[in-house]
């Protein structure tokens, strides 16, 4: 069981991801904005962070950059789960320090596989898969 924070402003998508990861025993805290994500992450550090690129207040990329600039959070694995599908978006996320990138719509089995890989192995060190 792992503690996961998922930042997503679409309630239905949030429920799908939360239920998918809960089905294999993980606890997912769902937040709707970038600021709420950073607050939750700093209150109780999760073992994995999942970010949508297009969330209000701070984008997923801005949250990711804040995580990578924090001494306490730097090694927390971060997975981008987003509708942004261009190679430019994937490259931007990789450059900012994402450990994985899944494009919506997504395969729930692949989400479980990638999340559990990141939980088991930790940060990918830039070997981002998508």
Secondary structure, DSSP 4 states (H G I P E B T S, - for coil): --EEEEE-S-HHHHHHHHHHHHTTT-EEEEESBHHHHHHHHHHS--SEEEE-SS-BSS-HHHHHHHHHH-TTTTTSEEEEEES--SHHHHHHHHHHT-SEEEESS--HHHHHHHHHHHHHH---TT--B-
